[in-house]
């Protein structure tokens, strides 16, 4: 267990402080369940007291039996009944406590997860673009899970552990002060040994998990790039690198496990020491008559119980620290600055005709890298705008601004004369239809996917949209037709077919403005033709922004925006631009004339 | 938390175990020693308790203090022996386990390197990784602890039972009864909690999938204003998970108190009945004390034993998967002909050279050298990735030394497949491929691939510096040669602009570079290896037309005097090829030069006219 966890727990400066901070936030979530929490604490106390009282009763019973010929049968019997009731009550209390703890933990976890998910939805797209999606998912899933484990363990063991120690001490002192003192004196040894070993083990495990990470990365790379490895005959070198790491891993694993395996015998040794100490002094006291045999037997079972919570608590503390580290990662996500909310009096865009004006717009993703400066464009309803330029020149940026995934730094974008900043995002986006190269479909049936924007669409509407998108043919040929479930990776339909579905999705509601990306690669020629036709049908009478690759599209556009390095360097119709003899003309000539 | 309950059981326990024993067999003497030490340690523990009987009967009751101390010291020594023995065996076992695991891991990695590409196509990346991480780890855990634990708890259980019977047969019947009840309870509840935990895992998987989907589809979600619907769905899944988790753990939480109560009840009944026995004179007080300690001990090994058995089964099923992978058929390589660098003597004969000279030759088995010129021919080649579906149906073509051959056609037409066959990543099912007149099956794979250099669409970069990555093509290349290769690929200028230049570290498949830059590095990597045959599979697909024109000169130099196979989506890239093959559904439907094909007005003409792109 500890091997897995220790890596996440790297000591940083100010860690204490941030830990406290995180703890406070966690408590904030727990507070909603204070009733269960109180109940859990009471039950823990009950469990501990009952557990500790049983040895006392046993000792009394032993004393009643001990004297030959003078057995108090009635007394033994009544003690026996009491013990039975107590044991049953302990079990019940313990179980109820568990139920409470589970309830609190998983309710808190649910709340945190819900909050995190909601936050993802209102975060600006910048956050999602800037973070690895695996990292975000792992925060919402794995970190929260690990946190739950720690929290649960903390609830069940930390409190009862502390109580057990205190209670045991109390009972021991009440039976015999001197022997109890022996126990208290030996205890620090146990703590010292445990903390010494824990410290060593921790750093060793950290080294081990780092080395293992290194090895996993190497394997990952070699498996991922197997083709290149084989093509360049790199196998031998890879083996050498692997062997070197593997040897290192063996060595540090050995050392790590050596230390951790010391823990058990060492604490057992100390426990035996305590036990022997109690046994010895107790036996001497019993021989001298200061202690009854029954009391001795209670003492011995306390001595047994006493050291266990110490070991447990040290385990729980590391676990809790891990849990807090995970919680901190989740809170990082939850506290991420959300996008600026819509104005309270933001306008609802309705009956949009599709007039778009971009007025002196400045924008940059990173403040130090200038991107779009003083961009002006006026598009009348129904016009087609082609965005042209080399890969990575910023065509997507324009789309991001139009859809208000990002806000402009200066200037204004207006739709039908209404500045988009003053309109609700919801109504703005409702008026745009988008088909991108990255064809995202949700896991579900084809019908659900087409009706994504309009879940209450009838089957006829869905089929109609699919027909308009030229998707009906292939859907019908699928064994389950419109009820075919699209597999998680979309393995059962081709890339081109996915794009047709995306088009059908837009066809169903056909907003007045469109953003289209003419994807070309990885689609066969026949499907490509269909997509082209569907695009053309969609664009009729609608304001369209097209990331264009095809010459025919570009030629027919009302405005061509030629982009380079994030800037619009030329703007105009095909003929005008050719005449101008600038970058567009150069691009065009390099491609189409030899 | 009892997560291991969700693990799968091995399909063939015996076989996996036998294989594992084979590995352990290298260390059988150590293992024997471990077993002996486990015996000693456990025995000492059991015997130590047994000593309670004489201590109470012979010393405490008669009040013999000196004897008591002697006996206690004896008991102390006994326990000390136990501790030392357990320290010894755990160290030895850990050492052995680490050795075994290191060996297994190494064998596995070594074997993976020899597997044919077909295997990688059929298995997902995650699946293969999980062999190395999850399965090996579980096995390691099991070897570290479970092996000794299972012996230990077994001995403790048997020893305790024997001692109980020896001390007092009648009383032991009570213990047997409770042990039977406990065993039945463990059995019953582990079946049930397994179901609960499976349910929990299922719900967790669902929510995981959902979050993954939503994070990647944020844009679409926003465009279609789907936030609220998705949040509602998430809440539903989230609540389901909460219910399942609470259920699973509440159930698991019942096990511990129930078991503890049972063992208390066992103890209490034993103590009462034992007390009565003592009164009736059926049992002495010392025996009773020792007996009661054994009773307390008896429950623990039972729990431990059942847990460990589950754990070992999980580990064995991991081991089974590992061994399955090791049993995978490696790439067949019966080739004997090797590749070597040569120099030409004055009389025109060739002499083998130890290092790069710029000329190459095939070294036959009898030592004769055949100059490597790069003449590749396909004769009626038939191939399919699976035996029932042919991808190539009788392809014949030739590439004479120094010729540039291009392949065009839609996705799935078989372009990349042809190239994979030249490299012998896959075995052909019919026909022959010859290389300078030699059947490529007679050439050692490693040497065959040394003679071909390849730039593929999905550039794969490795952790290391940029220079390391370029040098991947020829390990002995000097820094100057690396720079020269980068210049050919037009990568030099961007590399020098990086803060650390050629020493910039690349991580995670070069994610700190743009796709185009990565492709330039891949070209540089091919350039430095300077092989007689060059393969370019969409090598410039991510490079914009302007940059492509910039590197054109370098590429031309690179392709000069080399046999080149090109696949390109962009027709401008293939225009100046010697011959262009238009592929469709695994057959060549048109072939000829650019002009010839245009004049034919066939498929190529259509493609060329219809599929112009402007980027």
Interface residues (C-beta under 8 A of the other chain):
Chain A: X54 X58 X61 X62 X65 X68 X71 X76 X80 X83 X84 X87 X88 X90 X91 X92 X94 X95 X98 X99 X101 X102 X103 X106 X107 X109 X110 X113 X114 X117 X118 X120 X121 X122 X125 X128 X133 X136 X137 X140 X141 X145 X148 X149 X152 X156 X216 X217 X218 X219 X220 X221 X222 X223 X224 X225 X226 X227 X228 X229 X230 X231 X232 X233 X234 X235 X237 X238 X239 X242 X243 X246 X247 X249 X250 X253 X254 X257 X258 X261 X262 X264 X265 X268 X269 X272 X276 X279 X280 X283 X284 X286 X287 X297 X388 X389 X390 X391 X392 X403 X405 X425 X426 X429 X430 X432 X434 X436 X438 X440 X442 X443 X452 X453 X455 X488 X505 X520 X521 X522 X523 X524 X525 X548 X549 X550 X551 X554 X587 X588 X590 X591 X592 X594
Chain B: X1 X60 X63 X65 X68 X69 X72 X75 X76 X79 X83 X86 X87 X90 X91 X94 X95 X98 X99 X101 X102 X105 X106 X109 X110 X112 X113 X114 X117 X120 X125 X128 X129 X132 X133 X144 X204 X207 X208 X209 X211 X212 X213 X214 X215 X216 X217 X218 X219 X220 X221 X222 X223 X224 X225 X226 X227 X229 X230 X231 X234 X235 X238 X239 X241 X242 X245 X246 X249 X250 X253 X254 X256 X257 X258 X260 X261 X264 X265 X268 X271 X272 X275 X278 X279 X289 X410 X411 X412 X423 X425 X446 X449 X450 X452 X453 X454 X456 X460 X462 X463 X472 X473 X475 X509 X514 X515 X516 X525 X529 X541 X542 X544 X545 X546 X549 X569 X572 X575 X607 X610 X611 X612 X613 X614 X615
